[in-house]
Amino acid sequence: MATAPENTVVVDNPAQNRFEIHVDGDLAGIEDYTTNGDVLSFNHTEIYPRFEGFGLAAILVSGALDQLRSRGLKVHPVCPYVVKFVGKHPEYQDLVS
């Protein structure tokens, strides 16, 4: 796996119900979610083909989870990638609803 680009940012786009990861200003992938009160269900993680192989899915999911924590929200992992990610990272277990 190659090293992730330095200019990587994860932002929430509530108008489209997704977190986005941007690399050098380009949209590189998304984490689609639905909201139920203070719980966001992470339904689908996608990294676009030209950005695959840099570990961006993990950066996207951890960035999104960090934002949920800072806002006092919880996650309901639905996407298989997120289920696996949370299982491998106990520091995020407290966010699972």
PyMOL commands that set and color helices and strands:
alter all, ss='L'
color gray80, all
select helices_A, chain A and resi 14-16+49-51+56-70+80-88+90-95
alter helices_A, ss='H'
color red, helices_A
select strands_A, chain A and resi 8-13+18-23+26-36+39-47+74-77
alter strands_A, ss='S'
color yellow, strands_A
deselect
rebuild
show_as cartoon
